[in-house]
Amino acid sequence: MMMYLSRLLLNNRSRYLWRQVIEQPHKLHQIVMSGFPDGVKREDAHVLHRLEVADTAVTLLVQSDIQPDWSRIDERLLLPASPFDPVPNPAVKEMNGLPLANGRILRFRLRANPTKRLSTGKGNKSGKRVQFFREEEQLAWLQKRAEANGFRLLDVQIIPEGNQTDYRKRLTIYTVQYDGRLQITDVDKFREALQKGIGPAKAFGCGLLSIAPG
């Protein structure tokens, strides 16, 4: 299973970035998909992304099954290249350096939209999706996903991030960031979770499970 991870350092001084991209999730999704051939669907290439906003930097991480080409991205969005930084911007690398096995302990980060669907009582029809706002519900949601995806939680910090609204689709989601340590219990299920992501709202930048040595 070959996957690619892109790191795009965005220009945090750009008004265009804040007004036209960060505040409009559907436009950020369009920018992410601009790195792939026209007609490629996000779910087919398992494209996942996460925007990380800090005081001094805005970083866009994009994971995919196929190698992206960022030549079409609007240069106004990118942080100008530094002659002192040997890493290009955007940077793309193959994700094949971290061996995985049952029992291995890893640090992780996940932005997620912890929710459940209410039953409609009408056969297989799904009802309204309900957000979890209480920390104990958010933890229980992740524990359930962990069991289904081949890992168990050792410790976790839950950081509320608030609402994201897509006014075009009249849709609002509530996101949280999970940081902590996990232990792999089923390496095949865990690899699939890395590739396909965890939970709903992947087009909003949720679901990308990032790992590092624990």
C-alpha positions in Angstrom: 0.0 0.0 0.0 1.7 3.1 -1.2 0.5 6.5 0.1 1.8 10.0 -0.3 1.9 12.9 2.2 2.0 16.5 1.0 2.9 19.4 3.2 1.9 22.8 2.0 3.0 25.9 4.0 0.4 28.5 3.4 0.9 32.3 3.6 -0.6 33.3 6.9 -0.3 37.0 6.0 -2.6 36.6 3.0 -6.0 38.1 3.3 -7.0 36.0 0.3 -6.1 32.8 2.3 -8.2 33.8 5.3 -11.3 35.2 3.5 -11.5 32.9 0.5 -10.2 29.6 1.8 -10.0 29.1 5.6 -13.4 30.6 6.1 -15.0 28.6 3.3 -14.4 24.8 3.7 -15.7 23.9 0.2 -13.0 26.1 -1.4 -10.3 24.5 0.7 -11.6 21.1 -0.5 -11.4 22.4 -4.1 -7.8 23.4 -3.5 -6.9 20.0 -2.1 -8.5 18.3 -5.1 -6.6 20.6 -7.5 -3.5 18.5 -6.9 -5.1 15.5 -8.6 -6.3 14.9 -12.2 -9.7 16.2 -13.2 -12.4 13.6 -12.6 -10.6 11.8 -9.7 -13.0 11.4 -6.8 -11.7 12.0 -3.2 -13.0 8.7 -1.9 -11.4 6.7 -4.8 -7.9 8.1 -4.3 -8.5 8.2 -0.5 -7.6 11.9 -0.3 -7.6 13.1 3.3 -6.5 16.5 4.5 -6.0 18.5 7.7 -5.4 22.2 8.1 -3.3 23.1 11.1 -3.4 26.8 12.1 -0.8 28.1 14.6 0.3 31.6 15.6 3.2 31.7 13.2 2.2 29.2 10.5 -0.7 27.6 8.5 0.1 24.1 7.3 -2.1 22.0 5.0 -1.4 18.3 5.1 -2.8 16.1 2.3 -2.6 12.3 2.2 -3.5 10.3 -0.9 -3.1 7.0 -2.7 -1.8 8.7 -5.9 1.0 11.1 -6.2 -0.3 14.7 -6.4 0.8 17.5 -8.7 0.5 20.9 -7.0 1.5 23.0 -10.1 -2.0 24.3 -10.5 -2.3 25.8 -7.0 -2.7 29.5 -6.7 0.7 30.8 -5.6 -1.0 33.5 -3.5 -1.8 30.8 -1.1 1.7 29.6 -0.5 4.4 30.9 1.8 7.2 32.3 -0.3 10.1 29.9 -0.6 13.1 30.5 1.7 16.6 30.1 0.3 17.6 28.7 3.7 15.1 25.9 3.7 16.1 22.9 1.6 12.6 21.4 1.7 10.4 22.6 -1.2 7.0 24.1 -0.8 4.8 22.2 -1.5 6.7 19.0 -0.4 5.6 15.5 -1.2 7.0 12.3 0.3 6.2 8.6 0.1 4.8 7.2 3.4 6.8 4.0 3.7 9.2 4.7 6.5 7.3 3.6 9.7 7.0 -0.1 10.3 3.7 -1.2 11.8 3.0 -4.3 13.9 0.6 -5.6 16.5 1.6 -4.2 19.9 3.5 -1.2 18.6 2.9 2.1 20.5 2.5 5.3 18.5 1.7 8.9 19.0 -1.3 10.1 17.0 -3.3 13.2 16.0 -6.8 13.1 14.6 -9.2 15.9 13.8 -12.7 14.4 13.8 -16.4 15.2 13.7 -17.7 12.9 16.5 -21.4 12.2 15.7 -24.1 9.6 15.6 -27.0 9.1 13.3 -30.5 8.8 14.8 -32.6 5.9 13.7 -35.6 6.8 11.6 -37.4 3.5 12.4 -37.9 3.0 8.7 -35.7 0.0 7.8 -32.3 1.0 6.5 -32.9 4.7 6.2 -30.5 6.9 8.1 -31.8 9.7 10.2 -30.3 13.1 11.2 -26.6 13.2 12.3 -26.2 14.5 15.8 -23.0 16.1 17.1 -21.4 15.1 20.4 -20.4 18.2 22.4 -19.6 16.6 25.8 -16.1 15.4 26.4 -17.2 12.0 27.7 -19.2 11.4 24.6 -16.3 12.5 22.3 -14.0 10.0 24.2 -16.5 7.2 23.9 -16.9 7.9 20.2 -13.1 7.6 19.6 -12.9 4.5 21.8 -15.6 2.8 19.6 -13.7 3.8 16.4 -10.5 2.5 17.9 -11.9 -0.9 18.5 -13.3 -1.1 15.0 -10.0 0.1 13.4 -7.4 -2.1 15.1 -6.0 0.0 17.9 -6.7 0.9 21.5 -6.2 4.2 23.3 -3.5 4.6 25.9 -4.0 8.3 26.6 -5.7 11.1 24.8 -6.2 14.8 25.0 -9.4 16.2 23.5 -9.2 19.8 22.2 -12.5 21.4 21.1 -12.2 23.4 17.9 -15.7 24.7 17.4 -18.0 24.9 14.4 -17.1 24.9 10.7 -19.9 26.2 8.4 -20.2 25.7 4.7 -22.7 28.4 3.8 -23.0 27.1 0.2 -24.3 23.7 1.4 -25.9 25.2 4.5 -24.0 22.7 6.6 -22.3 23.2 10.0 -20.1 20.6 11.7 -18.4 20.6 15.1 -14.8 19.4 15.2 -12.4 18.3 17.9 -8.7 17.4 17.8 -7.5 14.2 19.5 -3.8 14.0 20.5 -2.4 11.0 22.3 -0.9 7.6 22.2 -2.3 4.4 20.8 -1.4 0.7 20.6 -2.0 -1.4 17.5 -4.1 -4.4 18.1 -4.9 -5.5 14.5 -2.4 -4.2 12.0 -4.5 -4.9 8.9 -7.4 -2.9 10.2 -5.1 -0.2 11.4 -3.5 0.1 7.9 -6.9 0.4 6.4 -7.8 3.2 8.9 -4.6 5.1 8.0 -5.5 4.8 4.3 -9.3 5.6 4.4 -9.5 7.8 7.5 -11.7 7.7 10.5 -15.2 9.1 10.9 -17.4 11.5 8.8 -16.8 14.9 7.3 -13.6 14.0 5.4 -14.3 16.7 2.8 -14.2 19.2 5.7 -10.7 18.1 6.7 -11.6 15.4 9.2 -10.5 11.8 9.4 -6.7 12.0 8.7 -5.0 9.8 11.3 -1.4 11.0 11.7 1.1 8.9 13.5 4.7 9.1 14.8 6.9 6.9 16.9 5.6 6.7 20.5 
